[in-house]
Every structure is written in C-alpha cells, then in structure tokens.
C-alpha cells in the first residue's frame, strides 16, 4: 500500500519520525487488518521492544502482552505479580494527557542496549530507539482552535508533540497520530515547519472493493440479485470496507439477497451521515433526451469518448451549462454522469457554510475528500451564480473569500483532470466571478437554449413515453410549431396539463385538441427568456459549443449586450 511505503521511506530517510495519518484510518485496509495492524508490520515498529498505544480516555495501553513487562522494567515500576501488572501500571501512570505524555516522552528518549549495556545502532550507525507510540483520535487530543482560547493542558499537549518532532528528531522514535479529519487537528501540527508528515489513508479502490465483496459472499453465503461482483464494486465507490460489510449484514439480517437498490439506499444514508449532508449522491436514471442532438454529440465526442479511451488530456476540468430556466441543464449533467459511468454528487453550498469559526473551511475540505474518494466523479453545482462565494468582502469575516480561494485552487488542480469534473449550472453567468469562468476551471461554457422545431418534436415524444401517457397523436409537428421558444420544462408542463385535461374530460387518452387547448392557455415570458439567452451566448468561448443556428450567423457585441431587467443582487 502506497501510504505504508511512504511512511517507511520517509522514516528511513530521516525526513520525519512523527506522522499524522488521516482520512480512512478506522477501516479494514488489507484483508482483515486495520490501519494499526498494518503499521505494526512496518520495520520501524517491528524493531521496537515497546509499542504503546494511547488515547485520551483509555490512557496508555500495549499491543503485545510482553511489552507491559518491558515497559515496567524500563521505567522502574515494581510489579506485585503478573496478575496485577495492569493495576500496577495504572497506579503509576496517569490517564490524562499531561501526565501520560510525560511518561511516554521518558520512554521515547530511551535507546536500545545490548547485554553488555552498549547502545544498539542501525546500519547507518544511529542509535535505535527503544519504543514507538501510536496515538488515536488526534483531533480530540490536539483539537484545532485559536492558541489564545486553548486551555493550559491543551497547550501543553500541543507543545509536547511539536517538541517531539523537533528535539527528538536525531533519535527517530516513531510516533504516529491517527485522525479521521485532518482539518480538526490543530493547524500547528499541519505546517511544513512542524516536521510532521501528514499522510492520507485512501478509501479502497474498485479492485479492493471487488476482492472484499467476493470474500464476503463466500464467508456469508450471500446471493447477488440483478448484479455481479464488478457492478457491486462500482456501486460502492466512496464507501469504506466496513460500510460494505454493513450493507451485507443488513441484507443477511433480513434474509434477502444483495440488490442494486439495497446498495444505493444504504450508500445514500452512509454518505449523508459521513459528510453531514454536505453532499448528495445522485443516481442518474436513463430518462431519455428528446432532441438537443448537438449537445449529446458534443458531450460524447469531447468528454465521454476521451474518458473511455483514457485520453485524459482532452477531458475538460469543468463544464458550465448556461441558459434560461427549464432548458434541461440538470438533465444533461446527469446524462454525462451516466454516459461516462462516473459517480455523481451535488455540492450543497448552503450546508457547507457554518456559523462557527473555521467550520465552513473544514466542511469544504471534507467535501473535497469525498470528491477524491468517489473519483471518478462528476461534481454538480446547481445555481452556481448564487452560491455566495467571491473575492468581494461580504461581511462574513472573510469566510466566503477563503472558501472561494479554496474552491478555485481545487478546481484548477490538474491532477484531477479526467477524475473529477465540475459541472456548473446557471441562468446568470454574468453574476459569476470571472475567476470561476476562466479556462482551467470551466473549460467549456455551453449554452443550453430553448429547443428548435425538430428538437421540440422529440421532446414531446420522449415525455409521453417517460410518463406512460396514452395518446392518439401520430404527428407532433403541428403542436411543436405552436410552441416556439418553449423550453423543455414548458413542454413538460403542457404535456402533464393536457393529461389532466383529458382525465377531467373522462378520458385516459390525450388528443391533439387537448394539447392545443393547453398551449392556448400557457403564458410564456418571452422577454425574460431572451435576456437569459443573450447572457449564455455572450460567455460561450467556442463557436462549436453553440447551437447550430447561432454558429452560422454573425453575432455582434451589441446583439449580446444586455442583462435581465431584474438583476438579482
């Protein structure tokens, strides 16, 4: 595993001896082994005579029974008998961090000696530390916060760990701190100058999930329904192995086979609880797209095909769909997720922002972690013009500004190309900060405009089929001609109302007359729609991203100049 190799290499190279492991630290990461089990197999820990584990509530404990006696011998603790050794240690060592860390530090300063009393040295001639320590729940032990608001005990703990990383570096006793959330650990431990290396333990990839699912099927004699192991592994993207086991156990409890629906349902609950509703998992259904062939073709040619051929250099970092309300921007975002096979999540900015100092930034960082855990994924941001982030001061003590900078930096990280695609949806691209719309963040700004005649015919056909509405209309061209400037949402409203009219008239069959009657009553705000169209056209950077009718005509700046009459402030 890469994270284990990284720890061993950095320790052996004397880059660091204090490590901060974060993210998936509470999972089963290799077979039935936990993160701590894997750490104990590293040479830097296997060479120690005493391995300690410590957390705030449990105090000092040991991974091996024999290490208790070696611990007492090293510190001069008198043991009444082997049966009372735990009580003897508990009497001598305090559980609270101040006292416990003082004892641990004494042990970390000790070196291994041979029978003659000489220091044992490694191949490089450096003395070998006697002990090592693994500390759980670093976010509780050293929580983030302003130094001035910390208690004397918290400041002591923070200062002690920083001093270990600095003063004991020439000895190299291995110290590993574990936390689920890196942002909840004090920022002083996360700086480069602290000489503490932060290393992320990733979520299991699709191969590890598939192997684990196969093992669970064999051990639990579980049956799969309507899916195979490969499909189940892809559906569980973003989950820990313990989460996958949880899904199996729930199906086993109800004596039911594992189904795709069961995975999706439980996955949504797990992601919601793990990420505090910051994100919403979207499972794109194949609802069908009527018309808009130029958009479907553009997405297939420039995004879907390069992804499937692993030609990542051609994959955009982000796509911004702009246009009037109801033109199908969300539908095309979901279509893209389904066509690429990517996971799809909606970023909920209203839940990202919190009233507590630093909490909003931590929430956004947690969301970023989820994007990477779910990768390959599409991140959907609806009404991105209204998410309230910009470089302008907004009376929020700079929270919005800091969040905006974090988002800009993350979106332009080229290591995410082909793995994380941001899809923004907006009616008002003019309200977005220009830094968001530049190439390298939203590489393509694609107008999604009201459909043309042939496209409207296709939309009518798809909507009647999607809702299973019976009709006797052989040709939708006449009603399509009378719905000039209608969006997909307008047409959907007309179709559903026509079904209502038919049922009120005692029929389950929609006629051409029903449709024409509803269209005659429908009120379309054409002036407002034209303004939204102009804004979408103005921000489009490439001609081939325009609808066909706009590619062939010369569009001047004067034609595209204009803003909606009611500007949203």
C-alpha positions in Angstrom: 0.0 0.0 0.0 1.3 3.4 -1.0 0.7 5.1 2.3 2.6 2.4 4.2 5.5 2.6 1.8 5.6 6.4 2.1 5.8 6.2 5.9 8.7 3.7 5.9 10.6 5.6 3.2 10.3 8.9 4.9 11.3 7.4 8.2 14.3 5.6 6.8 15.4 8.8 5.0 15.2 10.7 8.3 12.7 13.1 6.8 10.3 12.7 9.7 9.6 10.4 12.6 6.3 11.9 13.6 3.4 11.2 11.2 -0.2 12.3 11.1 -2.3 9.7 9.4 -5.7 10.9 8.3 -9.0 10.1 6.5 -9.7 6.3 6.2 -7.9 5.4 9.4 -10.8 3.4 11.0 -11.3 1.0 8.2 -10.1 -2.5 7.4 -7.4 -1.8 4.8 -5.9 -5.2 4.0 -7.8 -8.5 4.4 -9.0 -8.3 8.0 -6.1 -6.0 9.1 -6.8 -2.5 10.4 -4.6 0.5 9.8 -2.9 -0.1 13.2 -2.3 -3.7 12.4 -0.6 -2.7 9.1 1.6 -0.1 10.9 2.8 -2.8 13.3 4.2 -4.8 10.4 6.4 -1.9 9.3 10.1 -2.3 10.1 10.1 1.0 12.0 7.7 -0.6 14.6 8.7 -4.2 14.4 12.2 -3.3 15.6 10.9 -1.7 18.8 10.9 -3.5 22.2 7.9 -1.5 23.4 5.0 -0.4 21.4 2.5 1.9 23.1 -1.0 3.0 22.0 -2.6 6.0 23.7 -5.8 7.9 23.6 -7.4 10.5 25.9 -9.9 8.2 27.6 -8.2 4.8 27.6 -4.8 6.1 28.6 -1.6 4.1 27.9 -2.1 0.6 26.5 0.0 -2.0 24.7 -0.2 -4.0 21.5 1.6 -7.0 22.9 1.4 -8.5 26.4 5.2 -9.0 26.7 5.7 -5.2 26.2 4.0 -4.5 29.5 6.8 -6.2 31.4 9.5 -4.5 29.3 7.7 -1.1 29.9 7.7 -1.6 33.7 11.4 -2.7 33.6 12.4 0.4 31.6 10.6 2.8 33.9 11.4 1.0 37.1 7.8 0.2 38.0 7.6 -2.5 40.7 5.3 -5.4 39.8 3.5 -7.3 42.5 2.7 -10.2 40.2 1.8 -10.8 36.6 -1.9 -10.8 37.5 -1.7 -7.3 38.9 0.5 -5.7 36.3 -2.3 -3.7 34.8 -3.2 -2.3 38.2 0.4 -1.5 38.9 0.8 0.4 35.7 -2.5 2.3 36.1 -1.4 3.3 39.6 2.0 4.6 38.3 0.8 6.3 35.1 -1.9 9.0 34.9 -4.5 8.7 32.2 -4.8 12.5 31.4 -2.6 13.7 28.5 -0.3 15.9 30.6 0.9 13.1 32.8 0.7 10.3 30.2 2.7 12.3 27.6 5.4 13.0 30.2 5.8 9.2 30.8 5.8 8.5 27.1 8.5 11.1 26.5 10.7 9.4 29.1 10.3 6.2 27.2 10.9 7.8 23.7 14.3 9.2 24.9 15.5 5.7 25.8 17.7 3.7 23.4 18.0 0.0 22.9 21.0 -1.6 24.6 22.6 -5.0 24.4 23.5 -7.3 27.2 26.8 -5.5 27.8 25.0 -2.2 28.2 26.1 -0.8 24.8 23.8 1.1 22.6 22.4 -0.8 19.7 22.9 1.0 16.4 21.3 0.6 13.0 23.1 0.2 9.7 23.8 3.9 9.4 25.4 3.9 12.9 22.5 5.7 14.5 21.3 4.6 18.0 18.0 2.6 17.8 15.0 3.9 19.9 13.6 1.5 22.4 10.0 2.3 21.8 7.3 3.7 19.5 3.8 5.1 20.0 0.5 5.2 18.1 -1.9 7.8 19.3 -5.6 7.5 18.4 -8.1 10.4 17.9 -5.6 13.2 17.4 -8.4 15.6 16.7 -9.6 15.1 20.3 -6.1 15.1 21.8 -5.0 18.2 19.9 -8.1 19.9 18.5 -7.9 22.8 16.2 -8.5 26.3 17.5 -7.0 29.7 18.4 -4.0 29.4 20.7 -5.3 32.1 23.0 -8.5 30.1 23.6 -6.8 26.8 24.4 -6.6 25.6 28.0 -3.2 25.2 29.6 -3.5 21.4 29.3 -4.2 21.6 25.6 -1.3 24.0 25.0 1.0 21.6 26.9 0.0 18.6 24.7 0.4 20.7 21.5 3.8 21.9 22.6 4.9 18.5 23.6 4.1 16.9 20.3 5.8 19.7 18.4 8.8 19.4 20.6 9.0 15.6 19.9 9.1 16.3 16.2 11.9 18.8 16.6 14.1 17.9 19.6 13.9 14.1 19.3 14.4 14.0 15.6 18.0 12.9 15.9 16.8 9.8 17.8 14.0 9.0 15.5 11.4 7.3 17.8 8.4 6.6 15.6 5.2 8.5 16.6 2.0 8.1 14.6 -1.1 10.2 15.3 -4.4 9.0 13.8 -7.5 11.1 12.9 -10.4 10.8 10.5 -10.5 14.6 9.8 -7.1 16.3 9.2 -8.8 19.8 9.4 -9.9 19.1 13.0 -6.3 18.7 14.2 -4.6 21.8 15.4 -3.1 23.7 12.4 0.3 23.9 14.0 0.8 20.2 13.5 -0.1 20.5 9.8 2.5 23.1 8.8 5.7 22.1 6.9 7.9 23.7 9.6 6.5 21.3 12.2 8.5 18.4 10.6 5.3 16.3 11.0 4.4 14.5 7.8 0.6 14.3 7.0 -0.3 11.2 5.0 -3.7 10.3 3.8 -5.0 6.7 4.0 -7.3 6.5 0.9 -10.6 4.7 0.6 -10.4 1.3 -1.1 -10.3 1.3 -4.9 -12.6 -0.7 -7.1 -10.2 -3.7 -7.2 -10.0 -3.9 -3.4 -13.8 -3.5 -3.1 -14.4 -6.3 -5.5 -12.0 -8.6 -3.7 -13.7 -7.8 -0.4 -17.1 -8.3 -1.8 -16.1 -11.7 -3.1 -14.7 -12.6 0.3 -18.0 -11.6 2.0 -20.1 -13.6 -0.5 -18.0 -16.7 0.3 -18.0 -16.3 4.1 -21.7 -15.3 4.4 -23.0 -17.4 1.6 -24.7 -14.3 0.3 -26.6 -14.3 -3.0 -26.4 -11.4 -5.5 -29.6 -10.3 -7.3 -29.6 -8.4 -10.6 -25.9 -7.5 -10.4 -22.5 -9.1 -10.4 -19.4 -8.5 -8.3 -17.9 -6.0 -10.7 -21.1 -4.0 -10.7 -21.4 -4.2 -6.9 -17.8 -2.9 -6.6 -18.6 0.1 -8.8 -21.8 0.9 -7.0 -19.9 1.0 -3.6 -17.5 3.7 -4.8 -16.7 6.1 -1.9 -17.5 3.6 0.8 -15.2 2.0 3.3 -14.9 -1.8 3.5 -16.6 -1.7 6.9 -19.5 0.1 5.1 -19.7 -2.7 2.5 -19.8 -5.2 5.3 -22.6 -3.2 7.0 -24.6 -3.5 3.8 -24.1 -7.3 3.6 -25.0 -7.7 7.3 -28.3 -5.8 6.9 -29.3 -7.9 3.9 -28.3 -11.1 5.8 -30.4 -9.9 8.8 -33.4 -9.7 6.6 -32.5 -12.9 4.8 -32.6 -11.1 1.5 -30.1 -11.2 -1.5 -27.9 -8.2 -2.1 -29.5 -6.0 -4.7 -28.5 -2.8 -6.5 -31.4 -1.0 -4.8 -30.1 -2.1 -1.4 -26.6 -0.8 -2.1 -27.9 2.6 -3.4 -30.3 3.1 -0.5 -27.7 2.3 2.2 -24.9 4.2 0.4 -27.0 7.3 0.4 -27.5 7.0 4.1 -23.8 6.4 4.8 -22.6 9.3 2.7 -25.1 11.6 4.3 -24.0 10.6 7.8 -20.3 10.6 7.0 -20.3 14.0 5.3 -23.1 15.7 7.3 -25.3 16.3 4.3 -22.7 18.4 2.6 -23.2 16.3 -0.5 -26.0 14.5 -2.2 -25.4 11.3 -4.1 -27.2 11.4 -7.4 -28.0 8.2 -9.2 -28.7 9.3 -12.8 -31.6 7.4 -14.4 -31.9 6.9 -18.1 -34.9 9.2 -18.6 -34.2 9.8 -22.3 -33.3 13.1 -24.0 -35.5 14.4 -26.7 -33.7 16.5 -29.4 -30.6 18.5 -28.5 -28.6 16.2 -30.7 -25.8 18.8 -31.0 -25.3 18.7 -27.2 -25.4 14.9 -26.9 -22.9 14.7 -29.8 -20.6 17.3 -28.3 -20.6 15.5 -24.9 -20.0 12.1 -26.5 -17.2 13.3 -28.8 -15.3 15.6 -26.4 -15.8 14.1 -23.0 -17.2 10.6 -23.0 -15.0 9.2 -25.8 -11.7 10.6 -24.4 -12.5 9.3 -20.9 -13.3 5.8 -22.3 -10.1 5.8 -24.3 -8.1 7.2 -21.3 -7.1 10.3 -23.3 -7.3 12.5 -20.2 -5.5 15.5 -21.8 -8.7 16.1 -23.8 -11.0 15.9 -20.8 -12.1 19.3 -19.6 -11.6 20.3 -15.9 -15.1 21.6 -15.8 -18.2 22.4 -17.9 -20.6 25.3 -17.3 -24.1 24.8 -18.7 -25.8 28.3 -19.1 -29.2 29.2 -20.3 -32.8 30.0 -19.4 -34.5 28.1 -16.6 -36.0 24.8 -17.8 -33.9 24.1 -20.8 -32.5 20.8 -19.4 -29.2 21.8 -17.9 -29.5 19.3 -15.0 -30.7 16.6 -17.3 -27.6 17.0 -19.5 -25.3 16.9 -16.4 -27.0 13.6 -15.3 -26.7 12.3 -18.9 -23.0 13.0 -18.8 -22.6 11.1 -15.5 -24.5 8.1 -16.9 -22.6 8.1 -20.2 -19.2 8.3 -18.6 -20.1 5.8 -15.8 -18.8 8.4 -13.3 -20.3 8.8 -9.8 -22.3 12.0 -9.4 -22.6 14.2 -6.4 -24.3 17.5 -5.9 -22.4 20.0 -3.7 -24.7 21.6 -1.2 -23.1 25.0 -0.5 -25.8 26.1 1.9 -24.7 23.3 4.3 -21.0 24.0 3.8 -21.2 27.4 5.4 -21.4 27.2 9.2 -21.6 29.8 12.0 -18.6 28.5 13.9 -15.1 29.9 13.1 -13.2 27.6 10.8 -16.1 25.2 10.4 -17.0 26.3 6.9 -13.5 25.8 5.6 -13.3 22.3 7.3 -16.7 21.4 5.7 -15.4 22.3 2.3 -12.2 20.3 2.8 -14.3 17.3 3.9 -16.3 17.7 0.6 -13.1 17.7 -1.3 -12.1 14.5 0.4 -15.4 13.0 -0.7 -14.8 14.0 -4.3 -11.5 12.2 -4.3 -12.9 9.2 -2.5 -15.7 8.9 -5.1 -13.4 9.5 -8.1 -14.0 9.2 -10.9 -16.9 11.6 -10.2 -18.9 14.5 -11.5 -19.5 17.3 -9.1 -22.7 19.1 -9.8 -23.2 22.7 -8.6 -26.6 24.0 -9.3 -27.3 27.7 -9.4 -23.6 28.3 -9.1 -24.1 32.0 -9.5 -26.0 32.0 -6.2 -23.6 30.1 -4.0 -22.3 33.3 -2.4 -18.6 32.8 -3.0 -16.4 35.6 -4.4 -13.4 37.7 -3.8 -15.5 40.5 -2.7 -16.0 41.1 1.0 -19.4 40.1 2.2 -19.5 41.0 5.8 -18.8 37.4 6.8 -15.3 37.9 8.3 -13.7 36.7 5.2 -15.2 33.2 5.3 -16.7 33.4 1.8 -13.4 34.7 0.4 -11.4 31.9 2.0 -13.9 29.3 0.7 -13.8 30.8 -2.8 -10.0 30.6 -2.9 -10.1 27.0 -1.7 -12.6 26.1 -4.4 -10.6 28.0 -7.1 -7.4 26.2 -6.1 -9.1 22.8 -6.0 -10.9 23.2 -9.4 -7.6 24.2 -11.1 -5.6 21.2 -9.8 -4.6 19.4 -13.0 -4.0 16.1 -11.1 -7.8 15.9 -11.0 -8.2 16.0 -14.8 -10.2 13.1 -16.1 -11.1 12.0 -12.5 -13.1 14.9 -11.1 -15.2 17.0 -13.4 -17.1 20.0 -12.1 -20.4 20.7 -13.8 -21.9 24.1 -13.1 -25.5 25.1 -13.9 -26.5 28.7 -14.1 -29.2 31.0 -15.5 -27.0 34.1 -14.8 -23.3 33.6 -15.8 -22.9 37.4 -15.6 -23.2 37.1 -11.8 -20.3 34.6 -11.5 -16.8 35.8 -10.6 -14.6 35.8 -13.8 -12.0 33.6 -12.0 -14.5 30.8 -12.0 -15.2 31.0 -15.7 -11.7 31.0 -17.0 -10.1 28.1 -18.9 -8.6 25.5 -16.5 -11.7 25.6 -14.3 -14.7 25.7 -16.6 -13.0 24.9 -19.8 -16.3 24.8 -21.8 -19.2 27.2 -21.3 -22.1 25.6 -23.2 -25.3 27.4 -23.8 -28.4 25.2 -23.3 -31.1 27.1 -25.1 -34.8 26.5 -26.0 -35.1 23.7 -28.5 -35.7 24.1 -32.2 -38.7 22.6 -34.0 -37.3 19.2 -34.6 -36.0 19.1 -31.0 -39.4 20.0 -29.7 -41.0 17.2 -31.6 -38.5 14.8 -30.0 -39.2 16.2 -26.5 -43.0 15.7 -26.9 -42.4 12.1 -27.9 -40.0 11.4 -25.0 -42.2 13.0 -22.4 -45.3 11.0 -23.4 -43.2 7.8 -23.3 -41.5 8.7 -20.0 -44.8 9.3 -18.1 -46.6 6.4 -19.9 -49.3 8.8 -21.1 -51.6 7.3 -23.8 -52.3 9.5 -26.8 -53.6 9.2 -30.4 -51.3 11.8 -31.8 -49.4 10.5 -34.9 -47.5 13.7 -35.7 -46.4 16.2 -33.0 -45.2 18.7 -35.7 -48.3 20.9 -35.5 -48.1 21.4 -31.7 -44.3 21.8 -31.9 -44.7 24.7 -34.4 -47.0 26.4 -31.9 -44.5 26.1 -29.1 -41.8 28.4 -30.5 -39.4 29.5 -27.7 -40.8 26.9 -25.2 -38.2 25.2 -23.0 -38.2 21.5 -22.2 -39.8 22.4 -18.8 -42.5 24.4 -20.6 -43.3 21.5 -22.8 -43.3 19.1 -19.9 -45.8 21.4 -18.1 -48.0 21.4 -21.2 -47.9 17.6 -21.6 -48.8 17.0 -17.9 -51.6 19.6 -18.0 -53.0 18.1 -21.2 -53.2 14.7 -19.4 -55.0 16.4 -16.6 -57.5 18.0 -19.1 -58.1 14.6 -20.7 -58.8 12.9 -17.4 -61.1 15.7 -16.3 -63.0 15.1 -19.5 -63.3 11.4 -18.7 -60.6 10.0 -21.0 -57.2 8.4 -20.4 -56.2 9.3 -23.9 -54.6 12.7 -24.7 -55.7 14.1 -28.1 -54.2 16.8 -30.3 -57.1 19.0 -29.3 -56.2 18.6 -25.6 -52.7 19.7 -26.3 -53.7 22.7 -28.5 -56.2 23.8 -25.8 -53.5 23.8 -23.1 -51.0 25.6 -25.3 -53.6 28.3 -25.9 -53.8 28.9 -22.2 -50.0 28.8 -21.5 -48.3 32.1 -20.7 -44.6 32.3 -21.8 -42.3 35.1 -20.5 -40.5 35.7 -23.8 -38.8 38.9 -22.9 -37.1 37.4 -19.8 -36.1 34.3 -21.7 -34.4 36.4 -24.4 -32.2 38.1 -21.8 -31.1 34.8 -20.4 -30.2 33.6 -24.0 -28.1 36.6 -24.6 -26.1 36.1 -21.4 -25.5 32.4 -22.2 -24.3 33.3 -25.8 -22.1 36.1 -24.6 -20.0 33.9 -22.3 -19.6 31.0 -24.7 -15.9 30.8 -25.8 -16.0 28.4 -28.8 -18.4 28.5 -31.8 -18.8 24.8 -31.9 -20.3 24.8 -28.4 -23.2 27.0 -29.8 -26.4 25.6 -31.1 -26.2 25.2 -34.9 -28.4 28.2 -35.8 -26.0 30.5 -33.9 -22.9 29.1 -35.4 -23.8 30.3 -38.9 -24.9 33.8 -38.0 -22.7 36.7 -37.1 -23.3 37.8 -33.5 -22.0 41.2 -32.6 -21.2 42.5 -29.2 -24.3 44.8 -29.5 -26.5 41.7 -30.1 -25.1 40.0 -27.0 -25.1 43.1 -24.7 -27.8 43.2 -22.1 -28.8 41.9 -18.7 -32.0 40.7 -17.3 -34.4 43.5 -16.4 -34.5 42.4 -12.8 -30.9 41.9 -11.8 -30.6 39.8 -8.7 -28.3 41.5 -6.2 
